[in-house]
Amino acid sequence: MKDVCSTTDMLTQLISFDTTSSKSNKPMIDFIIEFLNGYNIACNIGSNHEGTKGDLIATIGPMVEGGIVLSGHTDVVPVDGQDWDTNPFKLIKKNKLLFGRGTSDMKGFIAVVLSLVPEILALNLKIPLHLAFSYDEEIGCLGAPGLIARLIKDLPMPMGAIIGEPTGMKLVNAHKGGSLFETEVTGYPGHASQTQAGVNAISVAAECIVFLNSKAKAFTIDGTRDERMEPPYNTINIGVIDGGTAGNIIAGSCRFTWGCRSIINRDVDELIKQFSDHCNNKLLPSLVEINRDVKITTKKISSVPPLMQVEENPVEAVLRQLTGQNQMMGVAFGTEAGLFSEAGIPSVVYGPGYIDQAHKPNEYISIAQLEECSEFIRKLAGWASK
Ligand SMILES: [Zn+2]
């Protein structure tokens, strides 16, 4: 058996791996595998198509149905262009705060869980706790579907999953979904003095965007609402736009990336339908008369389903009982909880740290939050051992 390791020591190790989504997370996964193997815990390992990213599932306790999944993602967002006071990949303790990329989102949770492995093992669980650590969450939850499919195939069906994203240790049973799209406009270029003979792709893209803006406005007025989320309505954001070649040429092409954060799936399906209708039936007919190659195409880049509140959520019931929290929150950010739920594993989001600190320079987590999470995992393990 290995020496018992404190949460801070474990977090120091985890932060030292630069697991920005564009890089490999394998060194961190290998470290966790070695750590768990040191306690004779076997790991069910997966990887992406290219073999550059890894994930793992590990079970503490008996291989029986009704367990609880403790889920976390190993990747972090980039630090490029951010003004950090310290090295983001070195855990720095200042007062009672721990600074580093991923401290809140969400290596803090993983560090709590791993550092408690020896304590949990000593309890001889009757209900299993399954650790599930994924890759590529930050770029659209790309890793979780494979991990969840393997979990369902290889393990007895769990009762539910706790996704340890930073909620300030407040129970969250609903969150928005997020879908990202790219729309590409192919215009008809020409001399800037002959606009009547061309189709300006940037101008067409602008009209598409005006339509999306009008839908975003409509969402705030009479769309689906969930007052627990901030903001309580669906939102649309235009993230990137790129088009044209020179000031004196009618722009031949323009593309823009946009996303919708929606409270329910149906709203985004409906939005896409209305957007296509608008492009195909309102914008295009007069444009293809100028040139028949003019087109507007939209493709989905990624999609994370919302976590929708359900009547009977057994994992929520267990957490209510253990934490005494009756007030349930909704949050605006997407997590892997929507994917677990969609796959038939009821989920909640509940973890240390705050989303306000995530994705920013000088990301930190308080030691108090980590301690609160440790206390909860101990209670959960105690419950699972009775
Ligand atoms: Zn996260």
Residues whose N, C-alpha, C, O or C-beta is under 5 A from the ligand:
A	BS01	ZN	D105 M106 E165
